[in-house]
Amino acid sequence: MDSAFDSDDKATNPKKYAILTFGGEGKRFGWTKPKQFYPLEDGRTLLEYVVEKFIDFYIFDRIVITSPKDYLDDTREIISHLQLRPQDIGNTDIDVISGGESREYSVWNGVEFLKSIASNDDIIVVHDGARPLVSKEIVLENIKRCEEHGAVVTAINSTDTVSYSESGIEVEELIERSKIYLHQTPQTFKYGIISNAMKANIDRLQLFSDDASIILSTGGKIYYVKGSKKNIKITTMEDMELFSLFLRSRTN
């Protein structure tokens, strides 16, 4: 009786896990260390800002952070300070693990790490650590839609004219922008769906540009969650300056 009850409870109350990817070296950022260690004006690093935001969402049973192998100790030291916050004791477990040779292998490492504790219907929210401005509303909508459909991607509709060119020199075709969607993160999946899709592509994960494309490659369906233009990805120092301007304006 107990095991049947536990099984029903897991199905109706899936746990929520976040995988925050900080696994890259951030060479395009042009700083001495990966961009997650860049100091913000309030004294925190980008890493602290993002992880603290996800803690303060009070949504997740566990947060898994992927880090470059050479920066595991730095990451764990920063995270240890966040875990000492008295208001969070007993609320959210945080783990720091090694990233992979590409973003998708970093995500796979996070999925594998959760293998012993996650059930197939548990919710996995995958988010790029380089997108610090994601809102709680977007995350909650991801979870809601994932519970309904199993696999969702945050995206915004293109507002610019989009053209296609094989050569990169001459415009060959204009593409109707109403049908173009720009993928962001979070991208959210039931554990069984993302785990099985990644296993099926384990030898070529580096070929995929995001998690949603892995699901599509196995014939799975992906549904949209409306994103935001504010949900920018920090790739260059110019992006960091835009993020700093946002923080400054919010403080003022």
Residue pairs with C-beta under 8 A, 6 or more apart in sequence:
10 119
10 121
10 122
11 121
14 119
14 121
14 122
14 123
14 147
14 190
15 61
15 62
15 118
15 119
15 122
15 123
16 59
16 60
16 61
16 122
16 123
16 125
16 143
17 60
17 61
17 62
17 63
17 64
17 114
17 118
17 122
17 123
17 124
17 125
17 191
18 54
18 59
18 60
18 62
18 63
18 64
18 124
18 125
18 126
18 127
19 64
19 66
19 107
19 110
19 111
19 114
19 124
19 125
19 126
19 127
20 50
20 51
20 54
20 63
20 64
20 65
20 66
20 127
20 128
20 129
21 66
21 99
21 103
21 106
21 107
21 110
21 126
21 127
21 128
21 129
22 34
22 36
22 47
22 65
22 66
22 67
22 68
22 75
22 99
22 129
23 66
23 67
23 68
23 98
23 99
23 100
23 103
23 106
23 109
24 34
24 68
24 99
24 103
24 106
25 34
25 68
26 34
26 35
26 36
26 130
28 235
28 236
29 35
29 38
29 234
29 235
29 236
29 237
29 240
30 236
30 237
31 38
31 237
33 71
33 74
34 68
34 71
35 46
35 130
35 234
35 240
36 45
36 46
36 47
36 50
36 75
36 129
36 130
37 45
37 46
37 47
37 71
37 74
37 78
38 45
38 46
38 240
39 45
40 46
40 49
40 244
40 247
41 244
41 247
41 248
42 247
42 251
44 52
45 78
46 129
46 130
46 132
46 234
46 240
47 75
47 78
47 79
47 129
48 78
48 81
48 82
49 132
50 129
50 131
50 132
51 63
51 65
51 79
51 82
51 94
52 82
53 132
53 134
54 60
54 63
54 127
55 63
55 82
55 85
55 88
55 91
55 92
55 94
57 136
57 139
58 91
58 92
59 136
59 139
59 140
59 143
60 92
60 125
61 92
61 93
62 92
62 93
62 94
62 95
62 114
62 117
63 92
63 93
63 94
63 95
64 94
64 95
64 97
64 110
64 113
64 114
65 75
65 79
65 94
65 95
65 96
65 97
65 129
66 97
66 98
66 99
66 100
66 106
66 107
66 109
66 110
67 74
67 75
67 76
67 96
67 97
67 98
67 99
68 98
68 99
69 98
69 99
72 96
72 98
75 96
76 96
79 94
79 96
82 88
82 94
83 94
95 113
97 109
97 110
97 113
98 109
99 105
99 106
99 109
100 106
100 107
100 108
100 109
100 205
101 206
102 205
102 206
104 198
104 205
104 206
104 208
104 210
104 211
104 214
105 205
105 206
107 126
107 198
107 211
108 198
108 202
108 205
110 126
111 124
111 191
111 194
111 195
111 198
114 122
114 124
114 191
115 195
118 124
118 191
119 191
119 192
120 190
120 191
120 192
120 195
121 190
121 191
121 192
122 190
122 191
123 143
123 146
123 147
123 188
123 189
123 190
123 191
124 188
124 189
124 190
124 191
124 194
125 139
125 142
125 143
125 186
125 188
126 185
126 186
126 187
126 188
126 189
126 194
126 211
127 134
127 139
127 185
127 186
127 187
128 185
128 233
130 233
130 234
130 235
131 184
131 185
131 231
131 232
131 233
131 234
132 234
132 243
133 228
133 230
133 231
133 232
133 243
133 246
134 154
134 184
134 185
134 186
134 228
134 231
135 228
135 230
135 231
138 154
138 186
138 225
138 226
138 227
138 228
138 231
139 186
141 225
141 226
142 152
142 154
142 186
142 187
142 188
142 225
143 188
145 152
145 188
145 223
145 225
146 152
146 188
146 189
146 190
149 221
149 223
150 189
150 190
150 193
150 220
150 221
151 188
151 189
151 190
151 193
151 194
151 212
151 215
151 220
151 221
151 222
151 223
152 187
152 188
152 189
152 222
152 223
152 224
152 225
153 183
153 184
153 187
153 210
153 211
153 212
153 222
153 223
153 224
153 225
154 183
154 184
154 185
154 186
154 187
154 224
154 225
154 226
154 227
154 231
155 181
155 182
155 183
155 184
155 224
155 225
155 226
155 227
156 181
156 182
156 184
156 226
156 227
156 228
156 229
156 231
157 177
157 178
157 180
157 181
157 182
158 177
158 180
158 181
158 182
159 177
160 177
161 174
161 177
162 174
162 175
162 177
162 180
163 171
163 172
163 173
163 174
163 175
164 171
164 172
164 173
164 174
164 175
165 171
165 172
165 173
166 172
181 224
182 227
183 210
183 212
184 227
184 228
184 231
184 233
185 210
187 210
187 211
187 212
188 225
189 211
189 215
193 215
193 220
194 211
194 214
194 215
196 218
197 214
197 215
197 217
197 218
197 220
198 205
198 214
200 217
200 218
201 207
201 208
201 214
201 217
201 218
205 214
208 214
208 217
212 222
215 221
215 222
216 222
230 246
232 239
232 242
232 243
233 239
234 240
234 243
